[in-house]
Amino acid sequence: MTAPEIRHVLLDADEVLQHTPVSLEAAAGQLAERVSPELRADLWALEWPALRGEIDFFAESAAIARRHGAELDPAELFTQAWRSIVVDPDSTALVARLRVAGYGVHLGTNQEHHRARFMRADLGFDDGRFDVAVYSCDIGLAKPDPAYFDKAVAMIGAEPGSVLFVDDRQENVDGARSAGLVAERWELADGHAVLRELLAGHGVLVHG
């Protein structure tokens, strides 16, 4: 039995489509200085429930900050950090070329509701560049759970083997493969020439 032809490309956001700051300090500056190690640990404990859309991250983190006696508005802290995100122009151009070539191009990303809203409104992710956008907070599932990928291909309306997933984290690549998708690990630091080679290796050819 031959493998199905790749007709769709599902792309992660952070470090695939956009550059993210290396640390909270680099992104938020002096605001981050108000975050003690103990507060930071409690904030990060909210990550997975927030990514699955189970909690309001800003409301829960504000309550935690108050318990720590921190003079800090987490909404201000994280929104300031998100302003350091830079959408990569080469990745954006590649998305456009893939669509011109006839491929379905989709977004597959783990985000909590507020950051997803920032990406849509402030970074332009709702400008029509993707055919389907799969935000973890919207579907109640997060990578690397194979169920996330099951839901993604159902939303795309494709067979898993016809979807090529690209992510910077190997655990997410492994989760996609276990759900039957074709998947490759790649990040912006690897360079777009490497990504084009990976795509070509699966018969996904783009020009320009």
C-alpha positions as CSV (number, residue, x, y, z in Angstrom):
1,M,0.0,0.0,0.0
2,T,1.4,3.4,-1.0
3,A,1.4,6.3,1.4
4,P,-1.1,9.0,0.7
5,E,0.1,12.2,-1.0
6,I,0.8,15.1,1.2
7,R,-1.9,17.7,0.5
8,H,-1.9,19.7,3.8
9,V,0.8,21.3,5.9
10,L,0.1,22.0,9.6
11,L,2.5,24.4,11.2
12,D,3.4,25.2,14.8
13,A,3.6,28.9,15.7
14,D,6.4,29.6,18.2
15,E,9.9,29.2,16.6
16,V,8.3,28.0,13.4
17,L,6.2,31.0,12.3
18,Q,7.4,33.5,14.9
19,H,10.4,34.3,17.0
20,T,9.7,34.3,20.7
21,P,11.9,35.9,23.5
22,V,14.5,33.6,25.1
23,S,13.3,34.5,28.6
24,L,10.6,36.4,30.5
25,E,13.3,38.9,31.6
26,A,14.3,39.6,28.0
27,A,10.7,40.2,27.0
28,A,9.2,42.0,29.9
29,G,12.2,43.9,31.3
30,Q,11.7,45.5,34.7
31,L,8.3,44.0,35.1
32,A,9.8,40.5,35.3
33,E,12.0,41.6,38.2
34,R,8.9,41.6,40.4
35,V,8.4,37.9,39.8
36,S,10.0,35.8,42.6
37,P,11.1,32.3,41.9
38,E,8.2,31.0,44.0
39,L,5.7,33.1,42.1
40,R,7.2,32.1,38.8
41,A,6.8,28.4,39.8
42,D,3.1,28.9,40.7
43,L,2.4,30.8,37.5
44,W,4.0,28.1,35.3
45,A,1.9,25.5,37.2
46,L,-1.1,27.1,35.4
47,E,0.4,26.4,32.0
48,W,-1.4,23.2,30.9
49,P,-4.8,24.0,32.3
50,A,-4.6,27.3,30.5
51,L,-3.4,25.8,27.2
52,R,-6.4,23.4,27.3
53,G,-8.7,26.4,27.9
54,E,-9.8,25.1,31.2
55,I,-9.0,28.3,33.2
56,D,-8.7,32.1,32.6
57,F,-4.9,32.5,32.8
58,F,-5.0,36.2,33.7
59,A,-7.6,35.8,36.4
60,E,-5.9,32.8,38.0
61,S,-2.4,34.3,37.8
62,A,-3.7,37.6,39.3
63,A,-5.1,35.7,42.3
64,I,-1.7,33.9,42.7
65,A,0.2,37.2,42.5
66,R,-2.0,38.6,45.3
67,R,-1.4,35.6,47.5
68,H,2.4,36.2,47.0
69,G,1.9,39.9,47.9
70,A,3.4,40.8,44.5
71,E,2.7,44.3,43.2
72,L,2.2,43.0,39.7
73,D,-0.6,42.8,37.2
74,P,0.1,39.5,35.3
75,A,-2.0,40.8,32.3
76,E,0.4,43.7,32.0
77,L,3.5,41.4,32.5
78,F,2.6,38.9,29.9
79,T,1.1,41.3,27.4
80,Q,4.4,43.3,27.6
81,A,6.3,40.0,27.0
82,W,4.2,39.1,23.9
83,R,5.0,42.4,22.3
84,S,8.5,41.0,21.8
85,I,7.2,38.3,19.5
86,V,8.3,38.8,15.9
87,V,6.5,37.0,13.1
88,D,9.1,35.7,10.7
89,P,8.7,37.1,7.2
90,D,10.3,34.1,5.5
91,S,7.9,31.7,7.2
92,T,5.0,34.0,6.2
93,A,6.2,34.0,2.6
94,L,6.5,30.2,2.6
95,V,2.9,29.9,3.8
96,A,1.8,32.0,0.9
97,R,3.8,30.0,-1.6
98,L,2.4,26.7,-0.3
99,R,-1.1,28.0,-0.7
100,V,-0.4,29.2,-4.3
101,A,1.0,25.7,-5.0
102,G,-2.4,24.3,-4.0
103,Y,-1.6,23.0,-0.5
104,G,-3.9,23.5,2.5
105,V,-1.9,25.4,5.1
106,H,-3.0,25.3,8.7
107,L,-1.9,26.5,12.1
108,G,-1.5,24.0,14.9
109,T,-0.5,25.7,18.2
110,N,-0.7,25.4,21.9
111,Q,-2.0,28.7,23.3
112,E,-4.1,30.0,26.2
113,H,-7.0,32.2,25.3
114,H,-5.4,35.6,25.9
115,R,-2.2,34.9,23.9
116,A,-4.3,33.4,21.2
117,R,-6.3,36.6,21.0
118,F,-3.1,38.6,20.9
119,M,-1.8,36.5,18.0
120,R,-5.0,36.9,16.1
121,A,-5.5,40.6,16.6
122,D,-2.1,42.0,17.1
123,L,0.1,39.6,15.1
124,G,-2.3,39.2,12.2
125,F,-2.9,35.5,12.4
126,D,-6.6,36.0,11.5
127,D,-5.7,37.7,8.2
128,G,-6.7,34.6,6.1
129,R,-3.2,33.2,5.7
130,F,-4.3,29.8,7.1
131,D,-7.1,27.6,6.0
132,V,-7.7,26.2,9.4
133,A,-6.4,27.4,12.8
134,V,-6.2,24.8,15.6
135,Y,-5.6,26.6,18.9
136,S,-5.4,24.2,21.9
137,C,-7.5,26.5,24.1
138,D,-10.3,26.4,21.6
139,I,-10.5,22.6,21.4
140,G,-9.7,21.6,25.0
141,L,-6.7,19.5,23.9
142,A,-3.0,20.3,23.7
143,K,0.1,18.9,21.9
144,P,1.6,16.4,22.3
145,D,-1.6,14.6,23.1
146,P,-2.4,12.5,20.0
147,A,-6.1,13.5,20.5
148,Y,-5.1,17.0,19.6
149,F,-3.9,15.8,16.2
150,D,-7.0,13.6,15.8
151,K,-9.1,16.8,16.3
152,A,-6.8,18.8,14.0
153,V,-7.2,16.5,11.0
154,A,-10.9,16.3,11.6
155,M,-11.1,20.1,11.4
156,I,-9.0,20.1,8.3
157,G,-11.1,17.4,6.8
158,A,-8.2,15.2,5.7
159,E,-6.7,11.8,6.2
160,P,-3.9,11.9,8.8
161,G,-1.3,10.6,6.3
162,S,-2.0,13.5,3.9
163,V,-1.0,16.1,6.6
164,L,2.6,17.1,7.2
165,F,3.1,18.6,10.6
166,V,6.1,20.8,11.5
167,D,7.0,21.7,15.0
168,D,10.1,22.7,17.0
169,R,9.5,20.2,19.8
170,Q,10.3,16.5,19.3
171,E,7.6,15.4,21.7
172,N,5.0,17.2,19.6
173,V,6.4,15.6,16.4
174,D,6.2,12.2,18.2
175,G,2.6,12.9,19.2
176,A,1.6,13.7,15.6
177,R,3.3,10.6,14.3
178,S,1.4,8.4,16.8
179,A,-1.8,9.9,15.4
180,G,-0.8,8.9,11.9
181,L,0.4,12.3,10.6
182,V,3.7,12.8,8.8
183,A,5.8,15.0,11.0
184,E,9.2,16.7,11.1
185,R,11.0,18.7,13.7
186,W,12.3,22.1,12.5
187,E,12.8,25.5,14.1
188,L,13.7,28.9,12.7
189,A,17.3,28.6,13.9
190,D,17.7,25.7,11.5
191,G,17.1,28.0,8.5
192,H,14.4,27.9,5.8
193,A,16.7,26.0,3.3
194,V,16.5,23.0,5.7
195,L,12.7,23.3,5.9
196,R,12.4,23.4,2.1
197,E,14.5,20.2,2.0
198,L,12.3,18.5,4.6
199,L,9.1,19.5,2.6
200,A,10.6,18.3,-0.7
201,G,11.5,15.0,1.0
202,H,7.8,14.5,1.3
203,G,7.0,15.7,-2.2
204,V,5.9,19.1,-1.1
205,L,7.5,21.5,-3.6
206,V,7.3,25.2,-3.6
207,H,9.0,27.8,-5.8
208,G,10.5,31.2,-5.1
